[in-house]
Amino acid sequence: MPSFLKPPRLRPGSTIGVAAVSGPVDESRLDLGLARLRAAGYRTVEASNLRRRDGFLAGTDAERAAGYRELVADPAIEAIFFARGGYGASRVLPYLDPAEIRANPKIHLGGSDLTALFAWIATHAPLVTFYGPLVGIQMAGGGSLDWEEVLSGGPPAPHAVPPDDVVCPGRGEGPLVGGCLSLLASLCGTPEAVGGVGRVLFWEDIGEEIYRLDRMLTQLERSGTFDGLEAILIGSVAPGRREGVESPDEIRAWLRRRFERAPFPTIQGFPAGHLDATRTLPLGSRVRVDTDAGRVEFPEIPVE
């Protein structure tokens, strides 16, 4: 298991590069998110493709990769935040150079489709990355978010686990891996497939019917991702707005049936994922799950 490098912490007045390696960004929401970053005292630099639109992507694969790589290489930029998810991050991976990441370790903050990029970084240039809010999504909403505290070196706050959220009891501890379930499933069979041995797996998703969630979990299970897991944290599993998508109560009941005999502790209801007030999770940093104590704790600071 590789040792994950911690990026330098976010400091007051830091310069934040904003990238778009996935879908096109809603400019009105992007401007709201950027304004809130600047109001908090940070300087912002836009990736060269940030406002590009090429069908369902924020520019061609080469443009999206180049915009991100420019931010990685720029010594004035101390952190990279991502504007939105959607789809497309996996398509830029062949254009990236692990040596650039290792030579320029920086905070990476994003969620959803960024699962693919963060898995690539974990595999090829092991660096702690942060699964959390997006500039043009949650940051544009102005809700309460913990990213600033976590990225500036404050210990991630522990999470109290209500008894009803304990799906399978037990205790486990290890580096945190994971992200959006549909992306984790799509990584199976690729060099960036997420391994579970000795690790805690976090997953979340939005707008998926139960049979689709089960299919993706079965793919992970049969591909070996669940082998040797220390624990599973299930984040938001939002039903979305599509007709035929089950209610949250139905999903919770199914999750209990799906994992109640798991060989590792499993909790649901962790407040991270496609939520307005998502928690910021340090992927690659250690996490401790203890259902007897009713706690999820982060025993190390994920930045230097």
C-alpha positions in Angstrom: 0.0 0.0 0.0 1.6 3.3 -1.0 2.2 6.1 1.5 0.2 9.1 0.5 1.9 12.5 0.3 0.1 15.3 2.1 -0.2 18.6 0.2 0.7 21.9 1.7 -2.2 23.4 3.7 -4.4 26.2 2.5 -3.4 29.6 3.9 -5.1 33.0 4.2 -4.9 34.7 0.9 -3.8 31.6 -1.0 -4.3 31.5 -4.8 -6.8 28.9 -5.9 -6.9 27.6 -9.5 -10.3 26.5 -10.7 -10.4 23.7 -13.2 -13.0 21.9 -15.4 -12.0 18.4 -16.5 -15.6 17.2 -16.8 -18.8 18.7 -18.0 -19.4 22.3 -19.1 -20.0 24.8 -16.3 -23.0 27.0 -15.6 -21.4 30.4 -15.7 -23.8 32.1 -13.4 -23.3 29.5 -10.7 -19.5 29.5 -11.4 -19.4 33.3 -10.9 -21.3 32.9 -7.6 -18.8 30.3 -6.4 -15.8 32.4 -7.5 -17.2 35.5 -5.8 -17.6 33.6 -2.5 -14.0 32.4 -2.7 -12.8 35.9 -3.3 -15.0 37.3 -0.5 -13.3 34.8 1.8 -9.9 36.4 0.9 -8.6 34.0 -1.7 -7.3 34.9 -5.1 -8.6 32.8 -8.0 -7.2 31.8 -11.4 -9.3 30.2 -14.0 -8.2 27.3 -16.1 -7.9 28.2 -19.8 -10.9 26.0 -20.7 -13.0 26.8 -17.6 -15.8 28.5 -19.6 -15.5 26.4 -22.7 -18.3 24.1 -24.0 -17.8 21.3 -26.4 -21.1 19.4 -26.4 -21.4 17.6 -23.0 -17.8 18.5 -22.1 -15.9 21.6 -21.0 -13.7 21.6 -24.1 -12.0 18.8 -25.9 -10.1 16.2 -24.0 -6.8 17.9 -24.8 -8.2 21.3 -23.8 -9.5 20.1 -20.5 -6.2 18.3 -19.7 -4.2 21.3 -20.7 -6.2 23.7 -18.6 -5.7 21.4 -15.5 -2.0 20.8 -16.2 -1.4 24.6 -16.4 -2.7 25.0 -12.9 -0.6 22.1 -11.6 2.6 23.6 -13.1 2.0 27.2 -12.0 4.0 27.8 -8.9 1.8 30.8 -7.9 -1.2 28.4 -7.5 -1.4 26.7 -4.1 -4.6 24.7 -4.5 -6.8 23.4 -7.3 -10.6 23.4 -6.9 -12.9 21.9 -9.5 -15.9 23.7 -10.9 -18.3 20.7 -11.5 -18.6 17.0 -12.1 -20.8 15.4 -14.7 -18.7 13.3 -17.0 -15.4 13.4 -18.7 -12.6 13.3 -16.2 -11.7 9.7 -17.1 -11.1 10.8 -20.7 -8.3 13.2 -19.7 -6.2 10.6 -17.9 -4.1 9.6 -20.9 -3.0 13.2 -21.3 -1.7 13.5 -17.7 1.9 13.1 -16.4 2.3 11.6 -12.9 5.7 13.3 -12.5 4.0 16.7 -12.7 1.7 15.9 -9.8 4.6 14.5 -7.7 6.7 17.6 -8.5 3.9 20.0 -7.6 1.8 18.5 -4.8 -1.2 20.7 -4.3 -4.6 20.5 -2.7 -7.2 19.0 -5.1 -10.8 19.6 -4.0 -13.9 18.2 -5.9 -16.5 15.5 -6.0 -18.7 13.4 -8.3 -16.9 12.8 -11.6 -13.6 13.8 -10.0 -13.6 10.3 -8.5 -11.8 9.2 -11.7 -9.0 11.8 -11.5 -8.5 11.3 -7.8 -8.2 7.5 -8.3 -5.6 8.2 -11.0 -3.6 10.4 -8.7 -3.8 7.8 -5.9 -2.5 5.1 -8.2 0.2 7.0 -10.1 1.3 9.8 -7.9 -0.1 9.0 -4.4 -1.3 12.3 -3.0 -4.1 13.0 -0.5 -7.0 14.5 -2.4 -10.2 15.9 -1.0 -13.7 14.7 -2.0 -16.0 17.5 -1.3 -17.8 20.6 -2.7 -17.5 22.0 -6.2 -17.1 25.6 -7.0 -20.0 25.9 -9.4 -22.3 23.6 -7.4 -22.2 23.6 -3.5 -20.0 26.7 -3.2 -22.4 28.6 -5.4 -25.2 27.7 -3.0 -23.7 29.5 0.0 -24.5 26.7 2.5 -22.4 25.7 5.5 -19.3 23.8 4.3 -16.2 22.5 6.2 -13.6 22.6 3.3 -11.8 25.7 4.6 -11.2 24.2 8.1 -10.1 20.8 6.7 -7.8 22.3 4.0 -6.2 24.8 6.3 -5.0 22.1 8.8 -7.8 21.7 11.3 -8.6 18.1 12.1 -11.6 16.8 10.2 -14.5 16.8 12.7 -15.6 13.4 14.0 -19.0 12.1 12.9 -21.5 10.8 15.5 -23.2 7.7 14.1 -26.8 7.3 15.1 -27.7 3.6 16.0 -30.1 3.5 13.1 -27.3 4.2 10.7 -25.3 1.2 11.8 -25.8 -1.4 9.1 -23.2 -3.9 10.2 -21.4 -3.4 13.6 -17.7 -3.5 14.2 -14.4 -1.5 14.1 -12.1 -0.7 11.2 -9.3 1.7 10.4 -7.3 2.5 7.3 -6.7 5.0 4.5 -9.9 6.3 3.0 -10.7 5.5 -0.6 -13.7 5.9 -2.9 -16.0 8.5 -4.3 -19.1 8.3 -6.5 -20.3 4.7 -6.9 -20.9 4.9 -10.7 -17.4 6.1 -11.2 -15.9 3.5 -8.9 -17.7 0.8 -10.9 -16.5 2.2 -14.2 -12.9 2.1 -13.0 -13.1 -1.7 -12.6 -10.6 -3.3 -15.1 -8.6 -0.1 -15.5 -5.2 0.6 -13.9 -7.0 3.0 -11.6 -9.4 0.4 -10.1 -9.8 1.1 -6.4 -8.3 -1.6 -4.1 -9.8 -2.3 -0.7 -7.3 -4.3 1.2 -6.6 -2.6 4.5 -8.7 0.4 3.5 -12.0 2.1 4.4 -14.3 2.5 1.3 -16.6 5.5 1.0 -19.2 5.6 -1.7 -22.2 7.8 -2.6 -24.4 8.4 -5.6 -27.5 10.2 -6.9 -30.6 9.4 -8.9 -30.0 5.7 -9.3 -32.6 3.0 -9.0 -31.9 0.3 -6.4 -31.2 -2.4 -9.1 -28.6 -0.1 -10.7 -27.0 0.5 -7.3 -27.0 -3.2 -6.7 -25.4 -3.9 -10.1 -22.6 -1.5 -9.4 -21.9 -2.8 -5.9 -22.0 -6.4 -7.3 -19.4 -5.4 -9.9 -17.1 -4.0 -7.2 -17.7 -7.0 -5.1 -16.9 -9.5 -7.9 -13.9 -7.5 -9.0 -12.3 -7.8 -5.6 -12.8 -4.3 -4.3 -14.5 -5.5 -1.1 -11.7 -8.1 -0.4 -9.8 -7.1 2.8 -11.9 -4.0 3.5 -11.7 -2.5 6.9 -15.1 -0.8 6.7 -17.6 0.9 4.4 -18.9 4.4 4.8 -22.1 5.0 2.7 -22.7 8.7 2.0 -25.7 10.3 0.4 -27.7 8.0 -1.8 -30.1 10.7 -3.1 -33.0 9.3 -5.1 -33.0 12.2 -7.5 -36.1 13.3 -9.5 -36.4 10.7 -12.2 -39.7 8.8 -12.3 -39.4 5.4 -10.8 -36.6 6.1 -8.4 -37.2 4.7 -5.0 -37.7 6.8 -1.9 -34.9 7.4 0.6 -36.6 5.0 3.1 -36.7 2.2 0.5 -33.0 2.7 -0.3 -32.1 2.7 3.4 -34.0 -0.6 4.0 -32.3 -2.1 0.9 -28.9 -1.1 2.1 -29.5 -2.7 5.4 -30.4 -6.0 3.7 -27.5 -5.7 1.3 -24.8 -5.2 4.0 -26.2 -6.5 7.3 -24.0 -9.6 7.1 -20.9 -7.9 5.6 -17.5 -9.1 7.0 -16.6 -5.5 7.8 -18.4 -2.6 9.7 -20.8 -0.7 7.5 -22.6 2.6 8.3 -25.0 4.6 6.1 -26.1 8.2 6.3 -22.6 9.7 6.3 -23.2 13.4 5.3 -21.0 13.6 2.2 -21.7 13.4 -1.5 -24.3 15.1 -3.7 -25.5 17.3 -0.8 -25.8 21.0 -0.4 -23.7 20.9 2.8 -21.4 18.0 2.0 -18.5 17.1 4.3 -15.0 17.3 2.9 -13.3 13.9 3.0 -9.5 13.4 2.7 -8.9 10.4 0.4 -5.7 8.7 1.3 -5.8 9.8 4.9 -6.6 7.5 7.8 -10.1 7.1 9.1 -11.4 5.1 12.0 -14.9 3.6 12.2 -16.2 2.3 15.5 -19.9 1.4 15.7 -19.7 0.5 19.4 -18.5 4.0 20.2 -20.8 5.4 17.5 -18.0 7.4 15.9 -16.2 8.0 12.7 -12.9 9.8 13.4 -10.0 11.1 11.3 -6.9 10.6 13.5 -4.4 12.5 11.3 -4.2 16.0 9.8 -4.4 15.5 6.0 -2.3 18.5 5.0 1.3 19.6 5.8 
